[in-house]
Amino acid sequence: MCLHDEHDQNRRGFLKTAAAAGLAVAGAQALAAPASASPLETTAGLDRFALTNVRVFDGTALTAPRTVVVEGGVIGLNPLGARRIDGGGAVLLPGLIDAHLHLKDVSTLQQLAGYGVTTGLDMACFPPALVDSLRRRPGLTDIRSAGTPAVAPGSPQSQIPGFPADAVLTGPEQARAFVRARIAEGSDYIKVIVDVPGLAQATVTAVAAEAHARGKQVMAHAISAAAAEVSLAAGVDVIHHVPLDSPLPAATAARYASGGRVAVPTLTVMRGFADLGIPGYDYANAEASVAALRRAGVRILAGTDANQTPGVPVHPAYGTSLHEELERLVHAGLTTREALRSATSLPAETFGLRDRGAVRPGARADLVLIDGDPLADIRATRAIRRVWLAGAEYSPA
């Protein structure tokens, strides 16, 4: 083999390894990041106010101009005596939810908040103390987290310095201890890295069964068509990413639908990896997979894989990438209404976040005021005027 061929082969191997590692545990830099010791961030108080003359996205259409009352961090009913804020006919959206990202520090939450992402669903971050330090920060993005994912021996993730040894599974008999350890650490759901080759089918299935027995949903990382098949066979709840190596066949999409599986395509990061020139990776396969899932009636959520992981070649930016994701989902075949629901009511329903995802009395006052009509042009979500998180307005420094 000539030196040029050897270099090319090494480059392809590196990129494929980076893709697997980066998409799977894009929060691994947390091991080296100390938990923030700063006090909780605060904003200007949870006063009582009434947003007047706003057109509300109700999950289907935009309402006629109306008034939305906020009191004590939730949406109320009575505007009498409330401070009035004239919306000027702008559109009011429920706070946006990113269904796949990787936390890093408080700046992560600040960036998300600034772009109207009021809830972030982390899909791998450790150690637990870091995750805990980012929870329940008033005036900033609210989070849920998988904590540490289950990985295979010899995988890129297992070789990260300090990666928890009990998350490297050699067989199904370790599933119970793994799941119980994550629950003890406070994980909101369980994450498993499904690569082929990687964890055996029996191990993935055992993790899913144990998590379900303990009342936890299971998230599966699957960046290939073969990994999606393993995930479906294991009975996971949510499958993250869509294949770049081949489109999901109609029959596979139908299995998503019949089993009630949820898809988080993360098209933004898939586009980034496809652009690296990895042989066999084609972004058209990702878009075709989304189209197949939609035709099959699968629930599709907006997620970005936003991360700041050193060594990973693709870093979707926190917050702004969710707006790109919505645009990519529309380009792949979703309607603008479906795209808006993919970042509001659908992730709230999927993850049991019953207090958000819609602008209705009693819900958290997670709100995004924008110019323009996102049902006519999804890019209007970028035209943000103001953001409220549980009733506290976020004002970037």
Salt bridges, closest charged atoms under 4 A:
ASP8 OD2 - ARG12 NH1 2.18
ASP47 OD2 - ARG83 NH2 2.74
GLU71 OE1 - ARG48 NE 3.03
ASP105 OD2 - LYS104 NZ 3.20
ASP132 OD1 - ARG135 NE 3.70
ASP142 OD2 - ARG144 NH1 2.92
ASP142 OD2 - ARG356 NH1 2.77
ASP166 OD2 - ARG182 NH2 3.34
GLU185 OE2 - ARG182 NH2 2.97
ASP188 OD2 - ARG135 NH1 2.97
ASP195 OD1 - HIS221 NE2 3.37
GLU210 OE1 - ARG176 NE 3.65
GLU210 OE2 - ARG180 NE 3.73
GLU229 OE1 - ARG255 NH1 2.27
ASP237 OD2 - HIS212 NE2 2.68
ASP275 OD1 - ARG271 NH2 2.75
GLU287 OE2 - HIS331 ND1 2.78
ASP305 OD1 - HIS100 NE2 3.40
ASP305 OD1 - HIS102 NE2 2.95
ASP305 OD2 - HIS241 NE2 3.95
GLU324 OE2 - ARG328 NE 2.91
GLU327 OE2 - ARG382 NE 2.60
GLU338 OE1 - ARG294 NE 2.75
GLU349 OE1 - ARG299 NH2 3.07
ASP355 OD1 - ARG356 NE 2.87
ASP366 OD2 - ARG364 NE 2.99
ASP371 OD1 - ARG385 NE 2.61
ASP377 OD2 - ARG379 NH2 2.93
GLU393 OE2 - ARG386 NE 2.75
